[in-house]
Amino acid sequence: MGDLQQDLRWLLMVFCLSVFVVVFVAMLVSMWRLHKREVPELPNFHASLVVEICWALAPCVIVFLMVYPTVKAIFKV
């Protein structure tokens, strides 16, 4: 049981690190592209329903992806 929990812990740690790296790189790329543009006006994302839905669903999907293997390992389903 200890090996399975340790493997699961490492798997979830790598998953969290991967999510962090993807989000951080996306943020840096978008900042760089915005900085390089010569248009002085900034885009307005405050009224975008799609962006709001994505920001609400992304954490839920991440949590469900992390909960499934944990529950499966704990209860051996």
TAHU-V385558 format. One record per pair of residues at least 24 apart in sequence whose C-alpha atoms are under 10 Angstrom apart, sorted by the first residue. I is the first residue (numbers start at 1). J is the second residue. D is the distance in whole Angstrom. If there is no record, write none. Layout:
i: [I:I]
j: [J:J]
d: [D:D]
This chain:
i: [1:1:4:4:5:5:5:8:8:8:8:9:11:11:12:12:12:12:12:13:15:15:15:16:16:19]
j: [73:74:73:74:70:73:74:66:69:70:73:70:66:69:65:66:67:69:70:66:62:65:66:62:66:62]
d: [9:9:7:9:8:7:8:10:7:7:8:9:9:9:9:7:10:9:9:10:9:9:8:9:9:9]
